[in-house]
């Protein structure tokens, strides 16, 4: 995996988790990943797996917006589609070392993924 570019590593990870294959996705994640997400800081692969694994089953589709690559850093912008929303954007900014994701900054509007307001 050391021959993979950061972009390839992130793409394999992203395709796996967004299709619900958390085991494959975690192959591209470092044991000591650090993830900053709305309302939570995750400092281990197990915590990250639980976080991503809790959301992945809700994903019904993905619409890509843009991606940017700067050496070992990759940014993805996309719409994770769920029963609650299809147009709420999300962004992830990854740092990759030795073929593994070591850092992720995840940005999304948590409220948009909750149940619709009761009227």
NORPECOR-V702994 format. One record per residue. N is the residue number from 0. SS is DSSP state (h for helix, s for strand, l for the rest). D_FIRST is the distance of its C-alpha to the first C-alpha in whole Angstrom. Layout:
{{N,SS,D_FIRST} {N,SS,D_FIRST}}
This chain:
{{0,l,0} {1,l,4} {2,l,5} {3,l,5} {4,l,9} {5,h,10} {6,h,12} {7,h,10} {8,h,8} {9,h,12} {10,h,13} {11,h,11} {12,h,12} {13,h,16} {14,h,16} {15,h,16} {16,h,18} {17,h,21} {18,l,21} {19,l,22} {20,l,18} {21,h,18} {22,h,16} {23,h,13} {24,h,13} {25,h,13} {26,l,10} {27,l,9} {28,s,12} {29,s,12} {30,s,15} {31,s,17} {32,s,17} {33,s,20} {34,s,21} {35,s,25} {36,s,26} {37,l,30} {38,l,32} {39,s,29} {40,s,27} {41,s,24} {42,l,23} {43,l,20} {44,h,18} {45,h,21} {46,h,23} {47,h,20} {48,h,20} {49,h,24} {50,h,24} {51,h,22} {52,h,23} {53,h,27} {54,h,26} {55,h,24} {56,l,27} {57,l,29} {58,l,27} {59,l,29} {60,s,27} {61,s,25} {62,s,27} {63,s,25} {64,s,27} {65,s,25} {66,s,21} {67,s,21} {68,s,18} {69,s,19} {70,l,16} {71,l,14} {72,s,16} {73,s,17} {74,s,20} {75,s,21} {76,s,24} {77,s,25} {78,s,28} {79,s,27} {80,s,30} {81,l,32} {82,l,35} {83,l,36} {84,l,35} {85,l,33} {86,l,34} {87,l,33} {88,s,30} {89,s,27} {90,s,24} {91,s,21} {92,s,20} {93,s,17} {94,s,15} {95,s,11} {96,s,10} {97,l,7} {98,l,5} {99,s,8} {100,s,12} {101,s,14} {102,s,17} {103,s,19} {104,s,22} {105,s,24} {106,s,27} {107,s,29} {108,l,33} {109,h,33} {110,h,37} {111,h,36} {112,h,34} {113,l,37} {114,l,39} {115,l,42} {116,l,45} {117,l,48} {118,l,51}}
